[in-house]
Amino acid sequence: MTRLHSVKRLHRAMRPWRWRRTPVVLGAIVALLLGIGAGSAYGYLATHGSGTGTVDSGTMQTVTMATAGTPSTPLLPGGTGDVVFSVTNPNNFPVSLVAVTLGADSAITADEGHSGCTTTDGSPIVTLSVPPGDLPVSIAADATVQVDLADAATMDATATSNCQGATFDIPLTITVHSS
């Protein structure tokens, strides 16, 4: 009899430990998953939210040119020069200068000391052509910037010698958008 008893003990000792602990581990995993799922469901159902928001729409103040456009170098018949002017942005937000054109019903004229400055073919003495790569120009809030439009002014090739040494004011109209 002694022999049977020791066989049972040997048989019980050889049984793998994982089979005895599997129900405990499996139960713990199921409980954890149920707890996470229940917490998420409670959080979804118990959370409420509402709110309001406001937006102020302000009026943009007038962006101005502090100076008229003038060629940066003396113009020669058939030659070009940069047009230089400054723009002031009084707003508390940046703006972009997106267009520059000759003022409506305006002509580019020579200064008073050169009233005889004309062309022999009746064409305008100076024309304005804004290069597309020069715009837009960013202007920071509450700032003044100098704008330089490269080779934007062209003197007609038939300008008379009375135009020699003349300066030209170019009446410009600018278009800006908030940035």
C-alpha positions as CSV (number, residue, x, y, z in Angstrom):
1,M,0.0,0.0,0.0
2,T,2.7,2.3,0.6
3,R,3.6,2.1,-2.9
4,L,0.3,3.3,-4.2
5,H,0.3,6.3,-2.0
6,S,3.6,7.5,-3.3
7,V,2.5,7.1,-6.9
8,K,-0.4,9.4,-6.3
9,R,1.8,12.0,-4.9
10,L,4.2,11.7,-7.7
11,H,1.4,12.0,-10.2
12,R,0.0,15.1,-8.5
13,A,3.5,16.7,-8.4
14,M,4.0,16.2,-12.1
15,R,0.8,18.1,-13.1
16,P,1.7,21.4,-14.8
17,W,1.2,24.6,-12.8
18,R,-0.3,26.6,-15.7
19,W,-3.4,24.4,-15.8
20,R,-4.2,25.2,-12.2
21,R,-3.7,29.0,-12.7
22,T,-5.4,29.5,-16.0
23,P,-8.9,30.1,-14.6
24,V,-7.5,32.7,-12.2
25,V,-5.6,34.6,-15.0
26,L,-8.5,34.3,-17.4
27,G,-10.9,35.7,-14.8
28,A,-8.6,38.6,-14.0
29,I,-8.3,39.5,-17.7
30,V,-12.1,39.4,-18.2
31,A,-12.6,41.5,-15.1
32,L,-10.1,44.1,-16.3
33,L,-11.8,44.3,-19.8
34,L,-15.2,44.6,-18.2
35,G,-14.0,47.4,-15.9
36,I,-12.4,49.3,-18.8
37,G,-15.6,49.0,-20.9
38,A,-17.9,50.0,-18.0
39,G,-15.7,53.0,-17.3
40,S,-15.7,54.1,-20.9
41,A,-19.5,53.7,-21.1
42,Y,-20.0,55.6,-17.9
43,G,-17.8,58.4,-19.1
44,Y,-19.6,58.6,-22.4
45,L,-23.1,58.7,-20.8
46,A,-22.2,60.9,-17.8
47,T,-20.3,63.6,-19.7
48,H,-22.3,66.7,-20.9
49,G,-21.0,69.7,-22.7
50,S,-22.1,72.9,-24.1
51,G,-20.6,76.3,-24.9
52,T,-20.9,79.5,-26.6
53,G,-18.4,81.5,-28.6
54,T,-18.2,85.0,-30.0
55,V,-16.3,86.6,-32.8
56,D,-15.7,90.3,-33.2
57,S,-15.7,91.6,-36.7
58,G,-13.9,94.9,-36.7
59,T,-13.7,97.5,-39.4
60,M,-10.4,97.8,-41.3
61,Q,-8.9,101.3,-41.0
62,T,-7.7,102.9,-44.2
63,V,-4.2,101.9,-45.3
64,T,-2.5,104.9,-46.8
65,M,0.4,105.9,-49.0
66,A,2.6,108.3,-47.2
67,T,4.2,109.4,-50.5
68,A,3.3,109.3,-54.1
69,G,5.1,106.9,-56.3
70,T,8.3,108.2,-57.9
71,P,10.9,106.6,-60.1
72,S,14.0,105.8,-58.0
73,T,16.4,106.9,-60.8
74,P,16.1,109.5,-63.5
75,L,14.2,108.2,-66.5
76,L,15.7,108.3,-70.0
77,P,13.7,108.0,-73.2
78,G,12.9,104.3,-73.7
79,G,14.3,103.5,-70.2
80,T,12.8,102.1,-67.1
81,G,13.1,102.8,-63.3
82,D,11.8,101.4,-60.1
83,V,8.7,103.0,-58.6
84,V,9.2,103.7,-54.9
85,F,6.5,104.7,-52.3
86,S,5.6,104.0,-48.7
87,V,2.5,102.4,-47.3
88,T,1.2,102.8,-43.7
89,N,-1.0,100.2,-42.0
90,P,-2.7,101.7,-38.9
91,N,-4.5,98.4,-38.1
92,N,-3.7,96.1,-35.3
93,F,-3.4,93.2,-37.7
94,P,-1.2,92.6,-40.8
95,V,-2.4,93.4,-44.3
96,S,-1.1,92.4,-47.8
97,L,-0.7,94.9,-50.6
98,V,-2.1,93.0,-53.5
99,A,-2.5,95.5,-56.3
100,V,-1.0,98.8,-57.5
101,T,-2.6,100.7,-60.4
102,L,-2.4,104.2,-61.9
103,G,-5.0,106.3,-60.1
104,A,-8.4,106.6,-61.9
105,D,-8.5,109.6,-64.3
106,S,-4.9,110.3,-63.5
107,A,-1.9,110.9,-65.7
108,I,1.8,110.8,-64.9
109,T,3.1,114.2,-65.4
110,A,6.5,115.9,-65.1
111,D,7.3,118.4,-62.3
112,E,6.3,122.1,-62.8
113,G,9.8,123.0,-64.0
114,H,9.4,120.7,-67.0
115,S,6.0,121.7,-68.4
116,G,7.3,121.3,-72.0
117,C,8.0,117.6,-71.4
118,T,6.0,115.7,-74.0
119,T,6.4,113.0,-76.6
120,T,6.6,113.4,-80.3
121,D,3.9,110.8,-81.0
122,G,1.3,111.9,-78.4
123,S,1.8,108.8,-76.2
124,P,2.0,109.2,-72.5
125,I,5.4,110.3,-71.3
126,V,5.7,107.7,-68.6
127,T,3.7,104.5,-68.2
128,L,3.3,102.2,-65.2
129,S,3.6,98.4,-65.4
130,V,3.7,96.6,-62.1
131,P,5.8,93.4,-62.3
132,P,3.7,90.4,-61.1
133,G,6.5,89.1,-58.9
134,D,6.6,92.3,-56.8
135,L,3.2,91.7,-55.2
136,P,1.8,90.8,-52.7
137,V,3.8,92.7,-50.1
138,S,3.1,92.0,-46.4
139,I,2.7,95.0,-44.1
140,A,2.8,94.3,-40.4
141,A,0.3,95.7,-37.9
142,D,0.9,99.4,-37.0
143,A,3.8,99.6,-39.5
144,T,5.0,101.6,-42.5
145,V,7.0,99.9,-45.3
146,Q,8.7,101.2,-48.3
147,V,7.6,99.4,-51.5
148,D,9.9,99.2,-54.5
149,L,8.4,98.0,-57.7
150,A,11.2,97.0,-60.0
151,D,11.3,98.6,-63.4
152,A,7.6,99.6,-63.1
153,A,8.0,103.1,-64.8
154,T,8.9,103.4,-68.4
155,M,9.6,106.6,-70.3
156,D,8.3,106.6,-73.8
157,A,11.1,106.4,-76.4
158,T,9.8,109.5,-78.2
159,A,10.1,111.8,-75.1
160,T,11.4,115.3,-76.0
161,S,14.6,116.8,-74.7
162,N,12.4,119.1,-72.5
163,C,12.0,116.0,-70.2
164,Q,15.7,116.0,-69.3
165,G,16.1,116.1,-65.5
166,A,12.3,116.0,-64.9
167,T,10.9,114.2,-61.9
168,F,7.6,112.4,-62.1
169,D,4.9,111.9,-59.5
170,I,2.9,108.8,-60.2
171,P,-0.6,108.9,-58.7
172,L,-1.2,105.4,-57.5
173,T,-4.2,103.5,-56.2
174,I,-3.4,100.6,-53.9
175,T,-5.5,97.5,-52.9
176,V,-4.9,95.7,-49.6
177,H,-6.5,92.7,-48.0
178,S,-6.2,91.6,-44.4
179,S,-3.7,88.8,-44.0
